[in-house]
Amino acid sequence: MSRREPEGEWHDLVKIPAVDQEDRVLAGLTVRQVVQLGAVVAVLWLAYQATHSYLRPLVFVITAAPVLALAVAAVLTRRDGISLERWLLAAWHHRRTPRRLLPTGPDQQDFVTDRLADPGLAPLPLPAHAVAADGTVDLGDAGRSSISTAGTVNFALRTAAEQRMLIGGFGRWLNALTAPVQILVRTHRLDLAPMVAELRERAPGLPHRLLEDAAHAHADFLTHLAAGRDLLARQVLLVQHEPGSDRTAAQRVQRRAAEAASLLAGCEVQAALLDRSGAYAVLLAACDPSTPPHSDPAVPDIPVTFTSGGRS
């Protein structure tokens, strides 16, 4: 007979306050919603005052009711976490935005200027200006950012006590935040070719013939697996951001990344700050999601040399 662990109460958890929630000021409505509905009602009232001398009230009510209903629906309805009127405005801007964008770097300015004669093209303003040696991404006047990779935890297989511990550790990290942070979960294609090549290269150096055969067999299995399926991998990124363009902003964002790694270790999440090569690989993958990320991409302004062991 298995002994079941008591569930207990979750009173010892770190309280996580609601963030980015607008204040409700009247009948569960936010200030923005009250102002918008008040503006619609004021316009309808002015329209009634201007037309009541020759337009019957019943006719005005029948005419104004659809307008008021549409306004209420646009203000109160939410889609994808935002109000419907904001969603419609974003859809309108997206519809008017060109779909084909060209980079506007200094070395491509003349080429871009010639190509922008096409009305379907527009310049692509890239926010990242450079990547420092410590992995800090220079965003110009927008500030500095750092990128860290984070692991995952199988929450469903943990006991109630372990789940409380994990949530408490995560809550302590959230409560310690003093600046914006983004949690990005991205899925990318998995390229097994480098792993297969490394297996075949190291197989002859294994100490036993059976180990060499096993390495070749595993390489054949991976090759067959990659040829028959579309393999995907999941990556979790933590992006810390600090405003300011001075040197202290880069130091602050690096310190925050180190603090995040220390606090997340308490809930068994391993976070590691990316260096220049890793951060640049993430930026390249963001610009071209369909291509598998390169493990060691060439970084601008860094000479690429070749040795007998490969690129250095």
C-alpha positions in Angstrom: 0.0 0.0 0.0 1.6 3.2 -1.1 1.7 6.1 1.3 0.3 9.3 -0.3 2.0 12.6 0.6 -0.4 15.1 2.2 -1.2 17.9 -0.1 -1.2 20.6 2.6 -2.0 24.2 2.1 -0.1 26.5 -0.2 0.1 29.4 2.3 3.9 29.3 2.4 4.3 30.3 -1.3 5.8 33.6 -2.3 2.9 35.9 -3.2 3.2 37.0 -6.8 1.3 40.3 -7.3 -0.6 41.0 -10.5 1.6 43.0 -12.9 0.7 45.1 -15.9 -3.0 45.1 -14.8 -4.9 48.3 -15.4 -6.8 49.8 -12.4 -10.6 49.3 -12.4 -12.3 52.6 -11.5 -16.0 52.3 -12.4 -18.2 49.1 -12.7 -15.2 47.0 -13.5 -14.0 49.3 -16.3 -10.6 50.8 -16.6 -9.9 54.5 -17.1 -9.3 54.0 -20.8 -12.6 52.2 -21.2 -14.6 54.8 -19.2 -13.1 57.6 -21.3 -13.8 55.8 -24.6 -17.4 55.0 -23.7 -17.9 58.5 -22.3 -16.7 60.0 -25.5 -19.1 57.9 -27.5 -22.0 58.8 -25.3 -21.1 62.5 -25.4 -21.0 62.4 -29.2 -24.4 60.7 -29.4 -25.8 63.2 -26.9 -24.6 66.1 -29.0 -26.0 64.5 -32.1 -29.4 64.2 -30.3 -29.3 67.8 -29.2 -28.6 68.9 -32.8 -31.4 66.7 -34.4 -34.2 66.4 -31.7 -36.1 69.4 -33.1 -36.9 67.6 -36.4 -36.1 63.9 -35.6 -38.3 61.9 -33.4 -36.6 60.3 -30.3 -37.6 56.8 -31.3 -36.0 57.2 -34.7 -32.8 58.6 -33.1 -32.7 55.7 -30.6 -33.0 53.1 -33.5 -30.3 54.9 -35.4 -27.9 55.3 -32.5 -28.4 51.9 -30.9 -26.1 50.0 -33.5 -23.4 52.7 -33.1 -23.5 52.4 -29.3 -23.5 48.6 -29.5 -20.4 48.6 -31.8 -18.6 51.0 -29.5 -19.3 48.9 -26.4 -18.2 45.7 -28.2 -15.0 47.4 -29.5 -14.2 48.7 -26.0 -15.1 45.6 -23.9 -14.2 42.7 -26.2 -10.6 41.4 -25.9 -8.7 39.3 -28.4 -5.3 37.8 -27.9 -5.1 39.6 -24.6 -5.7 43.1 -25.9 -8.8 45.2 -26.4 -10.6 44.8 -29.7 -10.1 48.4 -30.8 -6.3 48.1 -30.3 -6.4 44.8 -32.1 -8.2 46.3 -35.1 -5.9 49.3 -35.1 -2.9 46.9 -35.2 -4.5 44.9 -38.0 -5.0 48.1 -40.0 -1.4 49.1 -39.5 -0.2 45.6 -40.4 -2.3 45.7 -43.6 -0.7 48.9 -44.7 2.8 47.9 -43.8 5.0 46.6 -46.7 5.8 42.9 -46.6 9.2 43.1 -48.2 11.9 44.8 -46.2 15.5 45.5 -46.9 18.3 46.1 -44.4 19.6 49.6 -44.1 23.2 49.2 -43.0 25.8 51.8 -43.9 27.5 49.5 -46.5 24.1 48.8 -48.2 22.7 52.3 -48.2 23.1 52.9 -52.0 21.8 49.5 -52.9 18.7 49.9 -50.7 18.1 53.5 -52.0 17.9 52.1 -55.6 15.7 49.2 -54.7 13.2 51.4 -52.6 11.8 52.8 -55.8 9.6 49.7 -55.8 6.5 50.6 -53.8 6.3 47.1 -52.3 9.7 47.6 -50.5 10.5 49.4 -47.3 13.7 49.8 -45.2 14.2 47.3 -42.3 15.4 49.1 -39.2 17.3 46.5 -37.2 17.3 47.4 -33.5 20.6 45.6 -32.7 23.7 47.7 -33.6 26.4 45.5 -32.3 27.3 42.6 -29.9 30.0 43.2 -27.3 32.6 40.7 -26.4 30.7 39.7 -23.2 27.5 39.1 -25.2 25.7 42.4 -24.4 23.6 43.5 -27.3 23.9 47.2 -28.2 20.5 48.7 -29.0 21.7 52.2 -29.5 19.6 54.8 -27.7 17.1 52.0 -26.7 19.6 50.6 -24.2 21.5 47.3 -23.7 20.2 43.7 -23.5 21.7 40.4 -22.5 20.5 37.0 -23.7 20.6 33.8 -21.5 19.5 30.3 -22.3 17.3 28.6 -19.7 16.4 25.0 -19.1 13.0 23.6 -18.3 11.5 21.6 -15.4 9.0 18.7 -15.7 6.4 20.2 -13.3 3.7 17.6 -13.7 5.8 14.7 -12.4 6.8 16.5 -9.2 5.1 16.0 -5.9 3.0 18.7 -4.3 5.8 19.7 -2.0 8.2 19.9 -4.9 5.8 21.9 -6.9 5.4 24.4 -4.1 9.1 24.7 -3.9 9.5 25.3 -7.7 6.7 27.9 -7.8 8.1 29.7 -4.7 11.6 29.9 -6.3 10.1 31.2 -9.5 8.0 33.8 -7.6 11.1 35.0 -5.7 12.8 35.7 -9.1 9.7 37.6 -10.4 9.5 39.7 -7.2 13.2 40.5 -7.5 12.8 42.0 -11.0 13.7 45.7 -11.2 13.7 46.2 -15.0 12.0 44.6 -18.1 12.7 41.0 -18.9 11.4 38.8 -21.7 10.8 35.1 -21.6 11.0 33.8 -25.2 10.1 30.2 -26.1 11.1 29.5 -29.7 11.0 26.4 -31.8 13.5 25.8 -34.5 14.5 23.1 -36.9 17.0 20.6 -35.6 20.0 19.8 -37.8 21.6 16.5 -37.0 24.3 16.7 -39.6 27.0 18.1 -37.3 26.3 15.4 -34.7 26.4 12.6 -37.4 29.7 14.0 -38.7 31.3 14.1 -35.3 30.2 10.5 -34.6 31.7 9.2 -37.8 34.9 11.3 -37.2 35.5 10.0 -33.7 34.4 6.4 -34.3 37.8 5.1 -35.5 39.5 6.4 -32.4 37.3 4.4 -30.0 39.1 1.8 -27.9 37.1 -1.2 -29.1 35.7 -2.5 -32.4 32.2 -3.0 -31.0 32.2 0.7 -29.8 33.1 1.8 -33.2 30.4 -0.3 -34.8 27.9 1.1 -32.3 28.9 4.7 -33.1 28.5 4.1 -36.9 25.1 2.4 -36.2 23.9 5.4 -34.2 25.1 7.7 -36.9 23.1 5.7 -39.5 20.1 5.9 -37.2 20.3 9.7 -36.8 20.7 10.0 -40.6 17.6 7.9 -41.2 15.7 9.8 -38.5 16.6 13.2 -40.1 15.7 12.1 -43.6 12.3 10.7 -42.6 11.0 13.4 -40.2 11.0 17.1 -39.7 12.8 17.4 -36.4 12.2 20.4 -34.1 13.9 21.6 -31.0 12.7 24.0 -28.4 14.8 26.8 -26.9 14.0 29.0 -23.9 15.6 32.4 -23.8 15.7 35.1 -21.1 16.3 38.6 -22.4 17.3 41.2 -19.8 17.0 44.9 -20.8 18.4 48.1 -19.3 17.8 51.6 -20.6 20.7 53.9 -21.3 23.6 53.8 -23.7 26.5 54.3 -21.3 28.9 51.7 -20.0 27.1 51.2 -16.7 24.0 50.0 -18.6 26.0 47.1 -19.9 27.3 46.3 -16.5 23.8 46.5 -14.9 22.3 44.1 -17.5 25.2 41.7 -17.0 24.7 41.8 -13.2 20.9 41.2 -13.6 21.6 38.2 -15.8 23.9 36.7 -13.2 21.3 37.4 -10.4 18.6 35.7 -12.5 20.7 32.6 -13.0 21.3 32.5 -9.2 17.6 32.9 -8.3 16.4 30.5 -11.0 18.8 27.8 -9.7 16.5 27.7 -6.6 13.7 26.3 -8.7 16.0 24.0 -10.6 16.1 26.1 -13.8 19.6 26.3 -15.2 20.3 29.7 -16.9 23.5 30.5 -18.7 24.5 33.9 -20.2 25.4 33.7 -23.9 28.7 35.1 -25.1 29.2 37.1 -28.3 29.0 34.1 -30.6 25.9 32.7 -28.9 24.1 36.0 -28.8 24.9 36.6 -32.5 23.6 33.1 -33.4 20.3 33.9 -31.6 20.0 37.2 -33.6 20.7 35.4 -36.9 18.0 32.8 -36.1 15.5 35.6 -35.3 16.2 37.1 -38.8 15.9 33.7 -40.5 13.8 31.3 -38.5 13.6 28.6 -41.2 17.3 27.9 -41.2 18.8 25.8 -38.3 20.9 27.9 -36.0 24.7 27.8 -36.5 26.6 26.6 -33.4 29.6 28.9 -34.1 28.7 31.7 -36.5 31.1 34.2 -37.9 30.8 37.5 -35.9 31.2 40.9 -37.7 34.5 42.7 -37.2 36.2 39.4 -36.0 38.7 37.9 -38.5 38.0 34.3 -39.5 41.0 32.0 -39.8 41.4 28.4 -40.7 43.7 25.9 -39.0 44.3 22.2 -39.5 41.5 21.5 -36.9 39.0 23.8 -38.6 37.9 27.4 -38.2 39.2 29.4 -35.3 
